[in-house]
Amino acid sequence: MKHIVILGAGFGGLQAALTLGKQLRRHHLSEEYSVTLVDKNRFHTFTPLLYEIAATSPETATNLELQTLVSFPLERLVRKRGVAFMQDTFVALDLDRKIVALSKSRIGFDYLVIALGSEPYYFDIPGLDTYALSLKTFDDAIRIRDRVVSLFRTSERNVRIIVGGGGPNGVEIASEIRQWIPELDEECGRKNCGAEITIVEGSARVLAAFDEKTSEQAMKRLHTLGISTLLNARITKADKERAYLSDGTSKNYDILIWTGGVTTNSAVNSLPLKKGGRGRIEINKNTVPDEAKYDSVFAVGDNTLLLHPLTRMPTPLMARPAIVEGRVAAKNIIAAITKRDRRYGYPFRSYPYIAPLGGKYAIAKVGRFTLSGLPAWIFKGFTELNYFFSIMPFPTAIKVWFKGLKIFIRNDRLG
């Protein structure tokens, strides 16, 4: 039996696996080809909801309840889709011999999808990786939540929070913590205390990768919430209590949260493939790396660099492009197996994006239209439900979504 291996179970890798399982059955190829999804973690994490996890009180939901909302067992997701799951860590890759070395075993492949994702990037800023809290995993979100709760229980003054990075993750976590503060004050028995939240952003505006109208609306919302923004400013050094800025000033903090950038998973560095910025594998529109002799190898998601053919701008590191890349890679593998001349290309278009900014408020850009406030927040909820439908059976998706809605609406700040 021939073997298709997928390294990484993020948005792109999981979608490649599920699409392959479906297409192999459709073409009656399940007896000839097997699919193995490899990831070091047992769970697929729905990262767009991590900001909610990081700002949900332990009195509202237990860690286990919260985990079931964003972390889904991979074996359960794929076992009825004709895909095997292997929990193991990628070590090395021999592309010529078509062998993947893992920490516990070695497996051969006929087709390979590289979807190893990204990790926080600290730009070699001294002290940042030591003292800043990142927001990439469920454990990261719980670590932030616990740190905030601990400070509110023990501090007799305003808690000082600095968020490094004014992109989507930065504005989301800052806004949600801001809305959480009245509830925390009540739970911890504090009076006349709160938090001073500051976003430090190196660009001239927050959400700099989005259009100016969206950025302006986000700035208004942040100011309404009482969140300070330091624009055209960069953190150049951090120690245990202070962040030093590019203008020569510094700010004391109690919590430093870093959302200022990601880089390719370090495991990709050793691959003999052409790399672009931050070590990302350069791929063409068919999700094939720019190495002609490796036509059985595909790459998707955050570990790739795909440039728009006209603007030469890279595809954004967001869930939707990764999902589409995963599906494109799967369809191209099926096309190669069935010896069809057609190859599928990545559909370059402006995908909708949503920035939740505390409570029942979000900003959403859908084509030419921009939604804000409650309508955008509702649209966000249905977008999440749609994703759950794509990876789970219908009843399970509904159950998970409603459970999350119930828990998060329990928070006073959502009222």
RACORSUL-V369991 format. One record per residue. PSI is psi in whole degrees, 0 to 359 (999 if undefined). OMEGA is omega in whole degrees, 0 to 359 (none if undefined). Layout:
BEGIN
PSI & OMEGA
PSI & OMEGA
END
This chain:
BEGIN
136 & 178
160 & 195
130 & 173
125 & 183
136 & 177
121 & 180
107 & 178
132 & 184
40 & 171
203 & 183
313 & 182
314 & 182
316 & 180
318 & 179
323 & 176
316 & 181
312 & 183
321 & 179
318 & 178
316 & 179
316 & 180
315 & 183
324 & 178
319 & 177
319 & 181
322 & 181
10 & 178
45 & 182
6 & 185
337 & 179
346 & 182
332 & 184
136 & 173
153 & 180
129 & 177
126 & 176
125 & 184
131 & 175
148 & 180
341 & 180
154 & 178
348 & 188
149 & 166
125 & 184
127 & 176
86 & 189
332 & 180
345 & 180
5 & 182
328 & 179
326 & 177
318 & 179
318 & 183
348 & 182
33 & 176
122 & 185
144 & 174
337 & 179
344 & 179
320 & 181
146 & 177
165 & 178
320 & 181
318 & 178
317 & 180
321 & 181
323 & 181
346 & 180
337 & 187
347 & 182
118 & 188
128 & 182
123 & 185
320 & 181
322 & 180
325 & 181
327 & 189
347 & 191
332 & 178
8 & 180
10 & 180
24 & 182
136 & 175
144 & 176
136 & 178
119 & 176
110 & 181
165 & 183
130 & 179
136 & 180
307 & 184
165 & 183
126 & 174
98 & 185
329 & 181
319 & 179
355 & 179
56 & 179
134 & 175
125 & 176
125 & 177
171 & 183
333 & 183
348 & 185
179 & 174
138 & 179
143 & 177
163 & 180
153 & 170
327 & 173
146 & 184
136 & 172
121 & 179
115 & 183
54 & 188
355 & 171
204 & 186
174 & 177
162 & 182
142 & 179
124 & 186
6 & 176
27 & 181
28 & 179
121 & 184
130 & 175
346 & 187
315 & 181
341 & 180
319 & 190
342 & 182
148 & 174
130 & 179
174 & 180
73 & 180
338 & 185
169 & 176
318 & 179
324 & 176
314 & 182
317 & 179
323 & 179
317 & 178
313 & 180
312 & 183
323 & 179
317 & 179
313 & 181
316 & 180
316 & 180
320 & 180
335 & 179
336 & 187
337 & 185
143 & 177
16 & 177
179 & 177
137 & 175
130 & 183
119 & 183
127 & 174
131 & 175
115 & 179
110 & 180
123 & 181
30 & 173
192 & 182
310 & 182
321 & 182
311 & 182
328 & 180
311 & 183
323 & 178
315 & 181
318 & 183
321 & 177
320 & 178
316 & 180
338 & 182
338 & 191
313 & 179
320 & 178
318 & 179
317 & 179
317 & 181
316 & 181
323 & 185
1 & 177
28 & 180
152 & 177
137 & 176
30 & 176
164 & 180
222 & 180
146 & 172
112 & 184
128 & 181
129 & 173
127 & 177
118 & 185
131 & 183
343 & 180
180 & 182
353 & 180
157 & 173
162 & 184
47 & 186
336 & 180
349 & 181
179 & 182
161 & 186
325 & 180
317 & 178
317 & 179
317 & 181
317 & 179
320 & 179
319 & 179
318 & 179
318 & 180
316 & 180
317 & 180
323 & 176
323 & 179
348 & 181
24 & 178
128 & 179
149 & 177
129 & 172
105 & 184
161 & 185
35 & 181
142 & 179
145 & 171
125 & 182
343 & 179
152 & 177
141 & 168
195 & 189
332 & 187
356 & 189
140 & 173
129 & 181
134 & 189
163 & 185
342 & 178
7 & 179
353 & 179
178 & 177
160 & 179
135 & 174
149 & 178
158 & 170
327 & 177
131 & 175
117 & 180
128 & 183
118 & 175
24 & 192
2 & 177
160 & 175
160 & 175
165 & 182
144 & 174
130 & 184
339 & 179
340 & 182
339 & 187
325 & 185
353 & 184
136 & 181
55 & 181
154 & 182
132 & 184
152 & 174
212 & 182
136 & 180
31 & 173
15 & 182
141 & 181
125 & 178
126 & 179
160 & 174
184 & 186
341 & 178
7 & 182
24 & 176
132 & 175
151 & 182
57 & 176
104 & 190
326 & 186
351 & 180
52 & 185
355 & 175
7 & 181
136 & 179
157 & 179
141 & 184
161 & 171
204 & 188
342 & 179
14 & 182
160 & 174
109 & 180
118 & 184
139 & 175
134 & 185
336 & 181
309 & 184
340 & 185
20 & 175
142 & 180
148 & 174
132 & 184
149 & 178
76 & 181
165 & 184
313 & 186
311 & 176
322 & 179
318 & 178
314 & 181
318 & 178
319 & 179
318 & 179
320 & 179
315 & 179
315 & 181
315 & 180
325 & 179
327 & 175
317 & 178
319 & 179
321 & 179
319 & 181
318 & 182
4 & 175
39 & 174
145 & 180
332 & 184
138 & 172
139 & 183
140 & 180
156 & 178
128 & 180
97 & 181
115 & 177
168 & 178
106 & 179
150 & 178
145 & 172
150 & 186
134 & 176
101 & 175
133 & 186
54 & 173
129 & 177
212 & 180
50 & 182
133 & 175
166 & 172
128 & 181
135 & 175
116 & 181
102 & 185
235 & 180
353 & 188
143 & 176
125 & 176
150 & 176
161 & 179
214 & 184
317 & 179
319 & 179
325 & 178
320 & 177
317 & 178
320 & 177
315 & 180
317 & 180
332 & 175
318 & 177
316 & 179
319 & 179
321 & 178
318 & 178
322 & 176
327 & 185
343 & 183
351 & 183
160 & 170
151 & 184
310 & 182
321 & 180
317 & 180
315 & 179
317 & 182
313 & 180
316 & 183
314 & 180
325 & 178
316 & 177
317 & 179
317 & 181
316 & 182
314 & 185
329 & 178
341 & 175
335 & 178
132 & 180
326 & 185
343 & 179
358 & 183
999 & none
END
